[in-house]
């Protein structure tokens, strides 16, 4: 029996598995997409966004692509984690001295709670594509945190607790463009300012669906089997990149070591809202809401850089599927230090 080590969320959004489901035990919400185009004034698209429980509701940080094409982070609230009220103004960040701070741009945000603080992590501009961060305790005041890395880096994801008394973060070193390469690395910090002890976690491999690059997705879920990680893998075709969702399980105390890695994709573009859009053929995982009592997992993912989609799975089924279809290489299972 697989057990998620996290608070219970009895109101996790859910839809039962459809009969006759083939392949991986993960299924789409029948009313997808849950956020359509032009969701608020001056925002053309919302996608690649992160949500989580907060008090008796749900909160989210959303990549809002403005009508001038520049992305920023917007805040949203929901009573059911399906129907969202997106606030019309950008998140009002400030620096450590209380002065207003607004990134040049910010996209693909993640939202992770560590102890009593909520961290927003995004890709922004620090003389090149790099990781931006801010923290909040009440979703009213958002204070900038030091940039963890120099350019170029993307797809940063925090672990939801300290490991060996250190903050842990996954990221994907990149270049300044649409990187045609990329592996997932792990870094640690004693104070959320100074980051080091970098380790290689896993890289692209011979599975064609993830042969070009991979990157972190939702914040890892702690289970008694290890850290359950939903990530994205990219293949190259004569019609451009295709983004799919993959799954792996990392060691609890040494998360640079991959215990299991599913050789099959879990979800790949098949529906119209995944295949057609501003950037076609994209399923991009960003967040989960999960209930440790029932084992239910709701997975939020960006669709074709145009919509937000929702999918469901159950922790026993998905972990069993990943383990039974696992194929790891030496540089997956190694500690990642060379």
WOZITA-V701401 format. One record per pair of residues at least 24 apart in sequence whose C-alpha atoms are under 8 Angstrom apart, sorted by the first residue. I is the first residue (numbers start at 0). J is the second residue. If there is no record, write none. Layout:
i=I j=J
i=I j=J
//
This chain:
i=0 j=315
i=1 j=222
i=1 j=223
i=1 j=224
i=1 j=314
i=1 j=315
i=1 j=318
i=2 j=222
i=2 j=223
i=2 j=224
i=2 j=291
i=2 j=294
i=2 j=314
i=2 j=315
i=3 j=220
i=3 j=221
i=3 j=222
i=3 j=223
i=3 j=290
i=3 j=291
i=3 j=294
i=3 j=314
i=4 j=220
i=4 j=221
i=4 j=222
i=4 j=223
i=4 j=291
i=5 j=221
i=5 j=290
i=5 j=291
i=6 j=290
i=6 j=291
i=7 j=289
i=7 j=290
i=7 j=291
i=7 j=292
i=8 j=52
i=8 j=288
i=8 j=289
i=8 j=290
i=8 j=291
i=8 j=292
i=9 j=290
i=9 j=292
i=9 j=293
i=10 j=79
i=11 j=79
i=11 j=80
i=11 j=288
i=11 j=289
i=11 j=290
i=11 j=295
i=11 j=296
i=11 j=297
i=12 j=79
i=12 j=80
i=12 j=81
i=12 j=288
i=12 j=297
i=13 j=295
i=13 j=297
i=13 j=311
i=14 j=311
i=16 j=311
i=22 j=265
i=23 j=264
i=23 j=265
i=23 j=266
i=23 j=317
i=23 j=320
i=24 j=265
i=24 j=312
i=24 j=313
i=24 j=316
i=24 j=317
i=24 j=320
i=25 j=265
i=25 j=266
i=25 j=310
i=25 j=311
i=25 j=312
i=25 j=313
i=25 j=317
i=26 j=310
i=26 j=311
i=26 j=312
i=27 j=308
i=27 j=309
i=27 j=310
i=27 j=311
i=28 j=308
i=28 j=309
i=28 j=310
i=28 j=311
i=31 j=307
i=31 j=308
i=31 j=309
i=32 j=272
i=32 j=306
i=32 j=307
i=32 j=308
i=32 j=309
i=33 j=81
i=33 j=82
i=33 j=306
i=33 j=307
i=33 j=308
i=33 j=309
i=34 j=82
i=34 j=83
i=34 j=306
i=34 j=307
i=34 j=308
i=35 j=305
i=35 j=306
i=35 j=307
i=36 j=305
i=36 j=306
i=38 j=85
i=39 j=85
i=39 j=87
i=40 j=87
i=41 j=65
i=41 j=66
i=42 j=66
i=44 j=304
i=44 j=305
i=44 j=306
i=45 j=304
i=45 j=305
i=45 j=306
i=45 j=307
i=46 j=107
i=46 j=300
i=46 j=301
i=46 j=302
i=46 j=304
i=46 j=305
i=46 j=306
i=46 j=307
i=47 j=106
i=47 j=107
i=47 j=108
i=47 j=283
i=47 j=284
i=47 j=285
i=47 j=300
i=47 j=301
i=47 j=302
i=47 j=304
i=47 j=307
i=48 j=107
i=48 j=108
i=48 j=109
i=48 j=285
i=48 j=286
i=48 j=299
i=48 j=300
i=48 j=301
i=48 j=307
i=49 j=108
i=49 j=109
i=49 j=110
i=49 j=217
i=49 j=285
i=49 j=286
i=49 j=287
i=49 j=299
i=50 j=80
i=50 j=110
i=50 j=286
i=50 j=287
i=50 j=288
i=50 j=299
i=51 j=110
i=51 j=286
i=51 j=287
i=51 j=288
i=52 j=288
i=59 j=110
i=60 j=108
i=60 j=109
i=60 j=110
i=60 j=119
i=61 j=107
i=61 j=108
i=62 j=105
i=62 j=106
i=62 j=107
i=62 j=108
i=63 j=106
i=69 j=104
i=70 j=104
i=70 j=105
i=70 j=106
i=71 j=102
i=71 j=104
i=71 j=105
i=71 j=106
i=72 j=105
i=72 j=106
i=72 j=108
i=90 j=141
i=91 j=140
i=91 j=141
i=92 j=133
i=92 j=140
i=92 j=141
i=92 j=142
i=92 j=143
i=93 j=140
i=93 j=141
i=93 j=142
i=93 j=143
i=94 j=142
i=94 j=143
i=94 j=144
i=95 j=142
i=95 j=143
i=95 j=144
i=97 j=142
i=100 j=143
i=105 j=131
i=107 j=154
i=107 j=285
i=108 j=285
i=109 j=155
i=109 j=156
i=109 j=217
i=109 j=218
i=109 j=285
i=109 j=286
i=110 j=286
i=111 j=157
i=111 j=158
i=111 j=159
i=111 j=218
i=112 j=159
i=113 j=158
i=113 j=159
i=113 j=160
i=113 j=161
i=114 j=159
i=114 j=160
i=120 j=155
i=120 j=156
i=121 j=153
i=121 j=154
i=121 j=155
i=122 j=152
i=122 j=153
i=122 j=154
i=122 j=155
i=125 j=149
i=125 j=150
i=126 j=150
i=127 j=151
i=127 j=175
i=128 j=152
i=128 j=153
i=128 j=174
i=128 j=175
i=129 j=153
i=130 j=154
i=130 j=155
i=144 j=191
i=144 j=192
i=145 j=191
i=145 j=192
i=146 j=192
i=147 j=191
i=147 j=192
i=147 j=193
i=147 j=194
i=148 j=194
i=150 j=174
i=151 j=175
i=154 j=214
i=154 j=215
i=154 j=216
i=155 j=215
i=156 j=215
i=156 j=216
i=156 j=217
i=156 j=218
i=157 j=218
i=157 j=219
i=158 j=218
i=158 j=219
i=159 j=218
i=159 j=219
i=159 j=220
i=162 j=252
i=163 j=252
i=164 j=189
i=165 j=189
i=165 j=190
i=166 j=190
i=166 j=191
i=169 j=215
i=170 j=214
i=170 j=215
i=171 j=213
i=171 j=214
i=171 j=215
i=179 j=211
i=179 j=212
i=180 j=211
i=180 j=212
i=180 j=213
i=181 j=211
i=181 j=212
i=181 j=213
i=181 j=214
i=182 j=212
i=182 j=213
i=182 j=214
i=183 j=213
i=183 j=214
i=183 j=215
i=184 j=255
i=185 j=254
i=185 j=255
i=197 j=336
i=198 j=255
i=198 j=334
i=198 j=335
i=198 j=336
i=199 j=255
i=199 j=330
i=199 j=334
i=199 j=335
i=199 j=336
i=200 j=254
i=200 j=255
i=200 j=256
i=200 j=257
i=200 j=330
i=200 j=331
i=200 j=334
i=200 j=335
i=201 j=255
i=201 j=257
i=201 j=330
i=201 j=331
i=202 j=330
i=202 j=331
i=203 j=232
i=206 j=262
i=206 j=263
i=207 j=234
i=208 j=232
i=208 j=233
i=208 j=234
i=208 j=241
i=208 j=242
i=208 j=243
i=208 j=264
i=209 j=233
i=209 j=234
i=209 j=243
i=210 j=234
i=210 j=235
i=211 j=235
i=216 j=283
i=216 j=284
i=216 j=285
i=216 j=286
i=217 j=284
i=217 j=285
i=217 j=286
i=217 j=287
i=218 j=285
i=218 j=286
i=218 j=287
i=221 j=251
i=224 j=248
i=224 j=251
i=225 j=249
i=225 j=250
i=225 j=251
i=225 j=258
i=226 j=250
i=226 j=251
i=226 j=254
i=227 j=318
i=229 j=284
i=230 j=283
i=230 j=284
i=231 j=282
i=231 j=283
i=231 j=284
i=240 j=280
i=241 j=268
i=241 j=279
i=241 j=280
i=241 j=281
i=242 j=267
i=242 j=268
i=242 j=280
i=242 j=281
i=242 j=282
i=242 j=283
i=243 j=267
i=243 j=268
i=243 j=281
i=243 j=282
i=243 j=283
i=244 j=282
i=244 j=283
i=244 j=284
i=246 j=321
i=247 j=321
i=248 j=318
i=248 j=321
i=253 j=334
i=255 j=331
i=255 j=333
i=255 j=334
i=255 j=335
i=256 j=331
i=256 j=332
i=256 j=333
i=256 j=334
i=256 j=335
i=257 j=327
i=257 j=331
i=257 j=332
i=257 j=333
i=258 j=327
i=258 j=331
i=258 j=332
i=259 j=321
i=259 j=322
i=259 j=325
i=259 j=326
i=259 j=327
i=260 j=321
i=260 j=322
i=260 j=324
i=260 j=325
i=260 j=326
i=260 j=327
i=261 j=320
i=261 j=321
i=261 j=322
i=261 j=324
i=261 j=325
i=261 j=326
i=262 j=324
i=262 j=325
i=262 j=326
i=263 j=324
i=272 j=302
i=272 j=303
i=272 j=305
i=272 j=306
i=273 j=302
i=273 j=303
i=274 j=302
i=274 j=303
i=275 j=303
i=276 j=302
i=276 j=303
i=276 j=304
i=276 j=305
i=277 j=303
i=277 j=304
i=277 j=305
i=278 j=303
i=278 j=304
i=278 j=305
i=279 j=303
i=279 j=304
//
